[in-house]
């Protein structure tokens, strides 16, 4: 659905509250169509992000895995290598 929402389950070190919040924020942005809501919609927007964060944390905490946790640093390096292979080296400009 949204490429910037990252997998949060089965990582070492475990997923942080900030990562859960960031994924929840991306989800609400995608569903609502707002990057930043108007003042009229701000309370509803923030309430949705908080509720989704809570539900997401409960889900991640209740899941079990038979596989060993993934190493976050290795996953980031793998994703960067894949992006470089696909798009070429990053250029500064």
C-alpha positions in Angstrom: 0.0 0.0 0.0 2.6 2.6 1.1 6.2 1.9 0.4 7.4 4.0 3.3 5.6 1.8 5.9 8.3 -0.6 7.1 7.9 -4.1 8.5 8.1 -3.8 12.3 8.0 -7.4 13.4 10.8 -9.8 14.4 13.8 -7.4 14.5 16.8 -7.2 16.8 16.9 -4.7 18.3 13.1 -4.6 18.7 10.9 -2.0 17.1 10.8 1.3 18.9 7.8 3.5 19.8 9.1 6.1 17.3 9.1 3.5 14.4 5.5 2.4 15.3 4.4 6.0 15.4 6.1 6.8 12.1 4.4 3.8 10.4 1.0 4.8 11.9 1.5 8.4 10.7 2.3 7.2 7.2 -0.8 4.9 7.2 -3.1 7.8 8.3 -1.6 10.1 5.7 -2.2 7.6 3.0 -5.8 6.8 4.0 -6.8 10.4 4.7 -5.0 11.9 1.7 -3.5 14.6 4.0 0.2 15.1 4.5 -0.7 17.7 7.1 -4.4 18.1 8.1 -6.2 21.4 8.4 -6.8 22.7 11.9 -10.4 21.4 11.7 -9.2 17.9 11.0 -6.0 17.9 13.2 -7.6 16.4 16.3 -9.2 13.5 14.4 -5.9 12.9 12.5 -3.8 12.8 15.6 -6.4 10.6 17.4 -6.3 8.1 14.5 -2.4 8.0 14.6 -2.5 7.4 18.3 -5.1 4.6 18.1 -3.3 2.9 15.2 0.0 3.1 17.1 -1.6 1.4 20.0 -3.1 -1.4 17.8 0.1 -1.8 15.9 2.2 -2.1 19.1 -0.3 -4.7 20.5 -0.1 -6.7 17.3 3.7 -6.7 17.1 4.0 -7.6 20.8 1.6 -10.5 20.4 3.1 -12.1 17.3 5.5 -15.1 17.6 8.1 -16.3 15.1 9.9 -19.5 14.7 12.7 -17.7 12.8 15.5 -15.8 14.5 15.1 -12.0 14.6 16.4 -10.0 11.6 19.3 -7.7 12.1 18.1 -4.2 11.4 21.5 -2.9 10.2 21.8 -5.8 7.7 18.3 -5.2 6.4 19.1 -1.5 5.8 22.3 -2.3 4.1 20.5 -4.9 1.9 17.8 -2.4 1.0 20.4 0.3 0.1 22.4 -2.2 -2.1 19.2 -3.2 -3.9 18.2 0.4 -4.5 21.7 1.2 -5.8 21.5 -1.8 -8.1 18.1 -0.7 -9.4 18.6 3.1 -9.6 22.4 3.5 -9.7 24.6 5.3 -7.2 23.2 8.3 -5.4 24.4 11.6 -6.7 24.7 14.7 -4.7 23.4 17.9 -6.2 
